[in-house]
C-alpha cells in the first residue's frame, strides 16, 4: 500500500497543451503533446493515449495535470518527459484538468 509520503514525492503541475499531433509510430493510438508547464519547468513533451475522446485540434489551449518528476520514457522514436493524468473511463481516457483557468506550473497540493 502506498503511503502519504509516497504521494508527496510526486510533483504534479498544471500545464497548457500547446501542440498535439497523431503519434504515427506508437503501438497503440496516441498523440504527441507539448505541454507548457510554466517558467520554472518549461515546455515538456508527452505521449498520451487519449484518442478516444479528443482530437488534436481540440487539445490546444486545454489545461491538464501532469507528473513532472518521473524519468523520461522512450516510446518509439519519441522521448516522453511528463505523464499527463487522466482516468480510465468507459470509452477511453478522460483528462484531469482544473475546473478554472490557473497559472501554468501551479502545483497540486
mmCIF file of the C-alpha atoms, coordinates in Angstrom:
data_MODEL
# 
_entry.id   MODEL 
# 
loop_
_atom_site.group_PDB 
_atom_site.id 
_atom_site.type_symbol 
_atom_site.label_atom_id 
_atom_site.label_alt_id 
_atom_site.label_comp_id 
_atom_site.label_asym_id 
_atom_site.label_entity_id 
_atom_site.label_seq_id 
_atom_site.pdbx_PDB_ins_code 
_atom_site.Cartn_x 
_atom_site.Cartn_y 
_atom_site.Cartn_z 
_atom_site.occupancy 
_atom_site.B_iso_or_equiv 
_atom_site.pdbx_formal_charge 
_atom_site.auth_seq_id 
_atom_site.auth_comp_id 
_atom_site.auth_asym_id 
_atom_site.auth_atom_id 
_atom_site.pdbx_PDB_model_num 
ATOM 1   C CA . UNK A 1 1   ? 0.000   0.000  0.000   1.00 0.00 ? 1   UNK A CA 1 
ATOM 2   C CA . UNK A 1 2   ? 1.237   3.480  -0.866  1.00 0.00 ? 2   UNK A CA 1 
ATOM 3   C CA . UNK A 1 3   ? 1.729   5.945  1.952   1.00 0.00 ? 3   UNK A CA 1 
ATOM 4   C CA . UNK A 1 4   ? 1.034   9.670  2.103   1.00 0.00 ? 4   UNK A CA 1 
ATOM 5   C CA . UNK A 1 5   ? 4.807   10.206 1.996   1.00 0.00 ? 5   UNK A CA 1 
ATOM 6   C CA . UNK A 1 6   ? 4.889   8.275  -1.302  1.00 0.00 ? 6   UNK A CA 1 
ATOM 7   C CA . UNK A 1 7   ? 2.217   10.576 -2.734  1.00 0.00 ? 7   UNK A CA 1 
ATOM 8   C CA . UNK A 1 8   ? 4.119   13.671 -1.590  1.00 0.00 ? 8   UNK A CA 1 
ATOM 9   C CA . UNK A 1 9   ? 7.126   12.566 -3.679  1.00 0.00 ? 9   UNK A CA 1 
ATOM 10  C CA . UNK A 1 10  ? 5.113   13.206 -6.852  1.00 0.00 ? 10  UNK A CA 1 
ATOM 11  C CA . UNK A 1 11  ? 5.465   16.645 -8.409  1.00 0.00 ? 11  UNK A CA 1 
ATOM 12  C CA . UNK A 1 12  ? 2.124   17.225 -10.136 1.00 0.00 ? 12  UNK A CA 1 
ATOM 13  C CA . UNK A 1 13  ? 1.729   20.517 -12.011 1.00 0.00 ? 13  UNK A CA 1 
ATOM 14  C CA . UNK A 1 14  ? -0.766  22.305 -14.224 1.00 0.00 ? 14  UNK A CA 1 
ATOM 15  C CA . UNK A 1 15  ? 0.191   22.832 -17.826 1.00 0.00 ? 15  UNK A CA 1 
ATOM 16  C CA . UNK A 1 16  ? -1.401  24.015 -21.048 1.00 0.00 ? 16  UNK A CA 1 
ATOM 17  C CA . UNK A 1 17  ? -1.236  21.884 -24.185 1.00 0.00 ? 17  UNK A CA 1 
ATOM 18  C CA . UNK A 1 18  ? 0.394   23.977 -26.924 1.00 0.00 ? 18  UNK A CA 1 
ATOM 19  C CA . UNK A 1 19  ? 0.772   21.294 -29.591 1.00 0.00 ? 19  UNK A CA 1 
ATOM 20  C CA . UNK A 1 20  ? -0.908  17.957 -30.315 1.00 0.00 ? 20  UNK A CA 1 
ATOM 21  C CA . UNK A 1 21  ? -0.384  15.604 -33.224 1.00 0.00 ? 21  UNK A CA 1 
ATOM 22  C CA . UNK A 1 22  ? -1.051  11.976 -34.043 1.00 0.00 ? 22  UNK A CA 1 
ATOM 23  C CA . UNK A 1 23  ? 1.784   9.709  -32.905 1.00 0.00 ? 23  UNK A CA 1 
ATOM 24  C CA . UNK A 1 24  ? 2.129   7.570  -36.029 1.00 0.00 ? 24  UNK A CA 1 
ATOM 25  C CA . UNK A 1 25  ? 4.812   5.219  -34.621 1.00 0.00 ? 25  UNK A CA 1 
ATOM 26  C CA . UNK A 1 26  ? 3.043   4.392  -31.338 1.00 0.00 ? 26  UNK A CA 1 
ATOM 27  C CA . UNK A 1 27  ? 1.860   0.775  -30.950 1.00 0.00 ? 27  UNK A CA 1 
ATOM 28  C CA . UNK A 1 28  ? -1.481  1.944  -29.513 1.00 0.00 ? 28  UNK A CA 1 
ATOM 29  C CA . UNK A 1 29  ? -3.298  5.049  -30.767 1.00 0.00 ? 29  UNK A CA 1 
ATOM 30  C CA . UNK A 1 30  ? -1.738  8.107  -29.095 1.00 0.00 ? 30  UNK A CA 1 
ATOM 31  C CA . UNK A 1 31  ? -0.867  11.758 -29.519 1.00 0.00 ? 31  UNK A CA 1 
ATOM 32  C CA . UNK A 1 32  ? 2.423   13.556 -29.125 1.00 0.00 ? 32  UNK A CA 1 
ATOM 33  C CA . UNK A 1 33  ? 1.824   16.579 -26.909 1.00 0.00 ? 33  UNK A CA 1 
ATOM 34  C CA . UNK A 1 34  ? 3.821   19.642 -25.961 1.00 0.00 ? 34  UNK A CA 1 
ATOM 35  C CA . UNK A 1 35  ? 2.749   20.988 -22.578 1.00 0.00 ? 35  UNK A CA 1 
ATOM 36  C CA . UNK A 1 36  ? 3.713   24.420 -21.219 1.00 0.00 ? 36  UNK A CA 1 
ATOM 37  C CA . UNK A 1 37  ? 4.316   23.863 -17.502 1.00 0.00 ? 37  UNK A CA 1 
ATOM 38  C CA . UNK A 1 38  ? 5.310   27.421 -16.644 1.00 0.00 ? 38  UNK A CA 1 
ATOM 39  C CA . UNK A 1 39  ? 8.546   29.331 -16.330 1.00 0.00 ? 39  UNK A CA 1 
ATOM 40  C CA . UNK A 1 40  ? 10.196  27.032 -13.754 1.00 0.00 ? 40  UNK A CA 1 
ATOM 41  C CA . UNK A 1 41  ? 9.720   23.788 -15.738 1.00 0.00 ? 41  UNK A CA 1 
ATOM 42  C CA . UNK A 1 42  ? 9.186   24.978 -19.293 1.00 0.00 ? 42  UNK A CA 1 
ATOM 43  C CA . UNK A 1 43  ? 7.625   23.133 -22.217 1.00 0.00 ? 43  UNK A CA 1 
ATOM 44  C CA . UNK A 1 44  ? 7.783   19.340 -21.993 1.00 0.00 ? 44  UNK A CA 1 
ATOM 45  C CA . UNK A 1 45  ? 6.782   16.508 -24.330 1.00 0.00 ? 45  UNK A CA 1 
ATOM 46  C CA . UNK A 1 46  ? 4.328   13.739 -23.536 1.00 0.00 ? 46  UNK A CA 1 
ATOM 47  C CA . UNK A 1 47  ? 2.868   10.737 -25.324 1.00 0.00 ? 47  UNK A CA 1 
ATOM 48  C CA . UNK A 1 48  ? -0.786  10.320 -24.379 1.00 0.00 ? 48  UNK A CA 1 
ATOM 49  C CA . UNK A 1 49  ? -3.258  7.569  -25.275 1.00 0.00 ? 49  UNK A CA 1 
ATOM 50  C CA . UNK A 1 50  ? -6.261  9.909  -25.281 1.00 0.00 ? 50  UNK A CA 1 
ATOM 51  C CA . UNK A 1 51  ? -7.518  9.436  -28.837 1.00 0.00 ? 51  UNK A CA 1 
ATOM 52  C CA . UNK A 1 52  ? -10.967 8.061  -27.925 1.00 0.00 ? 52  UNK A CA 1 
ATOM 53  C CA . UNK A 1 53  ? -12.370 11.339 -26.586 1.00 0.00 ? 53  UNK A CA 1 
ATOM 54  C CA . UNK A 1 54  ? -10.073 14.010 -28.032 1.00 0.00 ? 54  UNK A CA 1 
ATOM 55  C CA . UNK A 1 55  ? -8.972  15.293 -31.439 1.00 0.00 ? 55  UNK A CA 1 
ATOM 56  C CA . UNK A 1 56  ? -5.580  17.039 -31.675 1.00 0.00 ? 56  UNK A CA 1 
ATOM 57  C CA . UNK A 1 57  ? -7.124  20.398 -32.580 1.00 0.00 ? 57  UNK A CA 1 
ATOM 58  C CA . UNK A 1 58  ? -9.439  20.261 -29.540 1.00 0.00 ? 58  UNK A CA 1 
ATOM 59  C CA . UNK A 1 59  ? -6.499  19.820 -27.155 1.00 0.00 ? 59  UNK A CA 1 
ATOM 60  C CA . UNK A 1 60  ? -4.705  23.080 -27.985 1.00 0.00 ? 60  UNK A CA 1 
ATOM 61  C CA . UNK A 1 61  ? -5.122  25.509 -25.077 1.00 0.00 ? 61  UNK A CA 1 
ATOM 62  C CA . UNK A 1 62  ? -6.514  22.842 -22.723 1.00 0.00 ? 62  UNK A CA 1 
ATOM 63  C CA . UNK A 1 63  ? -5.073  22.820 -19.205 1.00 0.00 ? 63  UNK A CA 1 
ATOM 64  C CA . UNK A 1 64  ? -4.126  19.428 -17.749 1.00 0.00 ? 64  UNK A CA 1 
ATOM 65  C CA . UNK A 1 65  ? -2.378  17.943 -14.730 1.00 0.00 ? 65  UNK A CA 1 
ATOM 66  C CA . UNK A 1 66  ? 0.945   16.177 -15.274 1.00 0.00 ? 66  UNK A CA 1 
ATOM 67  C CA . UNK A 1 67  ? 3.544   14.360 -13.183 1.00 0.00 ? 67  UNK A CA 1 
ATOM 68  C CA . UNK A 1 68  ? 6.800   16.178 -13.945 1.00 0.00 ? 68  UNK A CA 1 
ATOM 69  C CA . UNK A 1 69  ? 9.320   14.228 -11.860 1.00 0.00 ? 69  UNK A CA 1 
ATOM 70  C CA . UNK A 1 70  ? 9.176   10.752 -13.413 1.00 0.00 ? 70  UNK A CA 1 
ATOM 71  C CA . UNK A 1 71  ? 12.206  9.815  -15.513 1.00 0.00 ? 71  UNK A CA 1 
ATOM 72  C CA . UNK A 1 72  ? 11.763  10.373 -19.273 1.00 0.00 ? 72  UNK A CA 1 
ATOM 73  C CA . UNK A 1 73  ? 10.432  7.358  -21.157 1.00 0.00 ? 73  UNK A CA 1 
ATOM 74  C CA . UNK A 1 74  ? 11.341  6.367  -24.713 1.00 0.00 ? 74  UNK A CA 1 
ATOM 75  C CA . UNK A 1 75  ? 8.270   5.488  -26.780 1.00 0.00 ? 75  UNK A CA 1 
ATOM 76  C CA . UNK A 1 76  ? 9.220   4.501  -30.323 1.00 0.00 ? 76  UNK A CA 1 
ATOM 77  C CA . UNK A 1 77  ? 11.337  7.439  -31.580 1.00 0.00 ? 77  UNK A CA 1 
ATOM 78  C CA . UNK A 1 78  ? 9.844   9.916  -29.073 1.00 0.00 ? 78  UNK A CA 1 
ATOM 79  C CA . UNK A 1 79  ? 11.030  10.840 -25.574 1.00 0.00 ? 79  UNK A CA 1 
ATOM 80  C CA . UNK A 1 80  ? 8.049   11.377 -23.258 1.00 0.00 ? 80  UNK A CA 1 
ATOM 81  C CA . UNK A 1 81  ? 9.156   13.725 -20.472 1.00 0.00 ? 81  UNK A CA 1 
ATOM 82  C CA . UNK A 1 82  ? 5.981   14.078 -18.367 1.00 0.00 ? 82  UNK A CA 1 
ATOM 83  C CA . UNK A 1 83  ? 2.934   11.929 -17.597 1.00 0.00 ? 83  UNK A CA 1 
ATOM 84  C CA . UNK A 1 84  ? -0.339  13.680 -18.393 1.00 0.00 ? 84  UNK A CA 1 
ATOM 85  C CA . UNK A 1 85  ? -3.002  12.443 -15.968 1.00 0.00 ? 85  UNK A CA 1 
ATOM 86  C CA . UNK A 1 86  ? -6.390  11.022 -16.857 1.00 0.00 ? 86  UNK A CA 1 
ATOM 87  C CA . UNK A 1 87  ? -8.947  8.500  -15.697 1.00 0.00 ? 87  UNK A CA 1 
ATOM 88  C CA . UNK A 1 88  ? -9.654  5.198  -17.421 1.00 0.00 ? 88  UNK A CA 1 
ATOM 89  C CA . UNK A 1 89  ? -13.365 5.695  -18.077 1.00 0.00 ? 89  UNK A CA 1 
ATOM 90  C CA . UNK A 1 90  ? -15.979 3.944  -20.185 1.00 0.00 ? 90  UNK A CA 1 
ATOM 91  C CA . UNK A 1 91  ? -14.940 4.543  -23.763 1.00 0.00 ? 91  UNK A CA 1 
ATOM 92  C CA . UNK A 1 92  ? -11.397 5.800  -23.108 1.00 0.00 ? 92  UNK A CA 1 
ATOM 93  C CA . UNK A 1 93  ? -9.161  8.067  -21.084 1.00 0.00 ? 93  UNK A CA 1 
ATOM 94  C CA . UNK A 1 94  ? -10.563 11.371 -19.797 1.00 0.00 ? 94  UNK A CA 1 
ATOM 95  C CA . UNK A 1 95  ? -8.017  14.063 -18.924 1.00 0.00 ? 95  UNK A CA 1 
ATOM 96  C CA . UNK A 1 96  ? -7.842  15.530 -15.427 1.00 0.00 ? 96  UNK A CA 1 
ATOM 97  C CA . UNK A 1 97  ? -7.978  19.325 -15.525 1.00 0.00 ? 97  UNK A CA 1 
ATOM 98  C CA . UNK A 1 98  ? -8.547  22.249 -13.151 1.00 0.00 ? 98  UNK A CA 1 
ATOM 99  C CA . UNK A 1 99  ? -12.144 23.478 -13.151 1.00 0.00 ? 99  UNK A CA 1 
ATOM 100 C CA . UNK A 1 100 ? -10.997 27.058 -13.815 1.00 0.00 ? 100 UNK A CA 1 
ATOM 101 C CA . UNK A 1 101 ? -8.025  28.653 -15.564 1.00 0.00 ? 101 UNK A CA 1 
ATOM 102 C CA . UNK A 1 102 ? -4.928  28.727 -13.361 1.00 0.00 ? 102 UNK A CA 1 
ATOM 103 C CA . UNK A 1 103 ? -1.264  29.598 -13.852 1.00 0.00 ? 103 UNK A CA 1 
ATOM 104 C CA . UNK A 1 104 ? 0.908   27.100 -15.691 1.00 0.00 ? 104 UNK A CA 1 
ATOM 105 C CA . UNK A 1 105 ? 3.241   25.444 -13.230 1.00 0.00 ? 105 UNK A CA 1 
ATOM 106 C CA . UNK A 1 106 ? 0.810   25.601 -10.286 1.00 0.00 ? 106 UNK A CA 1 
ATOM 107 C CA . UNK A 1 107 ? 1.477   22.597 -8.078  1.00 0.00 ? 107 UNK A CA 1 
ATOM 108 C CA . UNK A 1 108 ? -1.099  20.108 -6.847  1.00 0.00 ? 108 UNK A CA 1 
ATOM 109 C CA . UNK A 1 109 ? -1.060  20.401 -3.114  1.00 0.00 ? 109 UNK A CA 1 
# 
